[in-house]
Amino acid sequence: QVQLVESGGGLVQAGGSLRLSCAASGIILNIIEMGWYRQAPGKQRELVASITTGGSTNYEDSVKGRFTISRDNGKNTVYLQMNNLKAGDTAVYYCRVLSTLRGIDWGQGTQVTVSS
């Protein structure tokens, strides 16, 4: 069984920072990519940032220059440092892991609320 445990969400004022963490436990072999998605009320879930095992990153345009994704391969953990947060960043943030054997696993989500 695989479990993705997310932490670091919360309430912050606009311009503030938060750091999300997602630790994958259980039998996960051959992770290809780890990433963060978000879903705001009434909107579809969208990619925020992703990072491959080799370190290649991809960011949604609106977060470029403000968010940084990183990972610790040895700990199967992915981080999302979010700076200069805006009201439009308010959403539930989900961790996603892509592996060759299991396909896609999702975390339970963590709420990020940015007050203006």
C-alpha positions in Angstrom: 0.0 0.0 0.0 1.2 3.5 -0.9 0.5 6.6 1.2 1.2 10.2 0.3 1.3 12.4 3.3 1.1 16.1 2.6 1.7 18.9 5.1 2.4 22.7 5.1 -0.9 24.2 4.0 -2.6 26.9 5.9 -3.8 30.5 5.9 -1.4 33.3 4.9 -1.7 36.9 3.9 -1.0 38.0 0.3 2.7 38.3 -0.2 3.5 35.7 2.3 5.1 32.3 1.9 4.3 28.6 2.6 6.2 25.4 2.1 4.4 22.2 1.2 5.8 18.8 1.7 4.7 15.4 0.4 6.3 12.2 1.7 5.6 8.9 -0.1 5.7 5.8 2.0 5.1 2.2 1.1 6.3 0.2 -1.9 6.9 2.7 -4.6 9.4 1.6 -7.2 10.7 3.5 -10.2 9.3 6.9 -9.5 9.3 8.9 -12.7 7.9 12.2 -11.6 6.5 13.9 -8.5 4.4 17.0 -8.6 1.8 19.3 -7.2 -1.6 20.1 -8.6 -4.3 22.4 -7.3 -8.0 22.8 -7.5 -9.9 25.9 -6.7 -13.7 25.9 -6.1 -15.5 25.5 -9.4 -12.4 24.9 -11.4 -10.6 21.9 -12.8 -7.5 20.5 -11.2 -4.4 22.0 -12.8 -0.7 21.3 -12.7 1.3 23.7 -10.5 4.8 22.2 -10.8 6.4 18.9 -11.4 9.9 17.4 -11.2 11.4 14.3 -12.7 13.8 12.0 -11.0 16.6 13.6 -13.0 15.6 17.0 -11.8 13.8 18.5 -14.8 11.1 20.9 -13.7 7.9 22.2 -15.2 5.8 25.1 -13.9 2.4 26.6 -14.6 3.0 30.0 -16.1 1.3 32.0 -13.2 3.7 30.6 -10.6 7.0 30.9 -12.5 9.4 33.0 -10.5 7.3 32.6 -7.3 7.2 28.8 -6.6 10.1 26.4 -6.5 9.7 22.6 -6.6 12.4 20.3 -5.2 12.7 16.7 -4.2 14.7 14.3 -2.0 14.9 11.1 -4.0 16.3 9.2 -1.0 13.3 10.1 1.1 10.7 10.0 -1.7 9.7 13.5 -0.7 8.7 16.5 -2.8 8.5 20.1 -1.7 6.9 23.2 -3.0 8.2 26.5 -1.8 5.6 29.2 -2.5 6.6 32.8 -2.2 4.8 36.0 -2.9 1.5 34.2 -2.6 -1.6 35.8 -4.2 -5.3 35.4 -3.6 -5.5 33.5 -6.9 -3.3 30.8 -5.4 -6.0 29.8 -3.0 -6.9 26.2 -3.7 -6.6 22.6 -2.4 -3.1 21.4 -3.3 -2.6 17.8 -4.2 0.6 15.8 -4.4 0.9 13.4 -7.3 3.4 10.6 -7.9 4.0 8.9 -11.2 5.8 5.6 -11.2 6.3 2.9 -13.7 4.6 0.1 -11.7 1.7 1.9 -10.1 1.0 4.7 -12.5 -0.5 7.7 -10.7 -1.0 8.1 -6.9 -2.6 11.1 -5.3 -2.4 12.6 -1.9 -5.4 13.6 0.1 -4.9 17.3 -0.5 -4.0 20.3 1.7 -5.8 23.6 1.8 -3.9 26.8 1.0 -5.8 30.0 1.6 -4.3 33.4 0.7 -6.1 36.4 2.2 -5.9 39.7 0.3 
